[in-house]
């Protein structure tokens, strides 16, 4: 279940805000550099079909964007 109080962004929206590619966002999530919420139907081991969805908290994205603007 998704948290009701948080505003969440898709991977595509996150990439647009941070001005990076979608594969970069997926890589950051996989490396643990960007916390993400996964929900929906999980994939079984070895299943090549897409499963579930990924959302990123808007506050986290905006904080990351702000820290990059300062640097």
C-alpha positions in Angstrom: 0.0 0.0 0.0 1.3 3.5 -0.9 1.7 6.1 1.8 -1.2 8.5 1.6 0.6 11.6 2.9 3.6 11.6 0.6 3.7 13.0 -2.9 5.3 10.5 -5.2 7.0 10.8 -8.6 7.4 8.2 -11.3 10.8 7.3 -12.7 10.1 9.4 -15.8 9.1 12.5 -13.7 12.1 12.0 -11.4 14.5 11.9 -14.5 12.9 15.1 -15.8 13.2 17.0 -12.5 16.9 15.9 -12.1 17.7 16.4 -15.8 19.1 12.8 -16.2 18.0 9.8 -18.2 15.6 7.2 -16.9 18.3 4.5 -17.0 20.3 6.7 -14.6 17.4 6.9 -12.2 17.0 3.1 -12.3 20.7 2.6 -11.7 20.6 5.0 -8.7 17.7 3.0 -7.3 19.5 -0.4 -7.9 22.7 0.9 -6.3 20.8 2.2 -3.2 21.7 5.8 -4.0 18.0 6.9 -4.4 15.4 5.4 -2.1 12.3 4.2 -3.9 9.0 2.6 -3.1 8.1 -0.5 -5.0 4.5 -1.8 -5.1 2.2 -3.9 -7.2 2.7 -7.4 -8.6 6.2 -8.7 -7.8 8.2 -10.6 -10.4 9.3 -14.2 -9.9 13.0 -15.1 -10.2 13.9 -15.3 -13.9 10.6 -13.8 -15.1 11.3 -11.2 -17.9 7.9 -9.5 -17.7 7.6 -6.2 -16.1 6.1 -6.3 -12.6 5.0 -3.7 -10.1 5.8 0.0 -10.1 8.4 2.3 -8.7 7.8 5.6 -7.1 10.2 8.1 -5.5 9.2 10.6 -2.8 9.1 14.1 -4.2 10.8 15.5 -1.1 13.8 13.3 -1.7 14.0 14.3 -5.4 13.8 18.0 -4.5 16.5 17.7 -1.9 18.8 16.0 -4.3 18.0 18.6 -6.9 18.8 21.4 -4.4 22.1 19.8 -3.4 23.1 19.6 -7.1 22.3 23.2 -7.7 24.6 24.3 -4.9 27.5 22.2 -6.1 
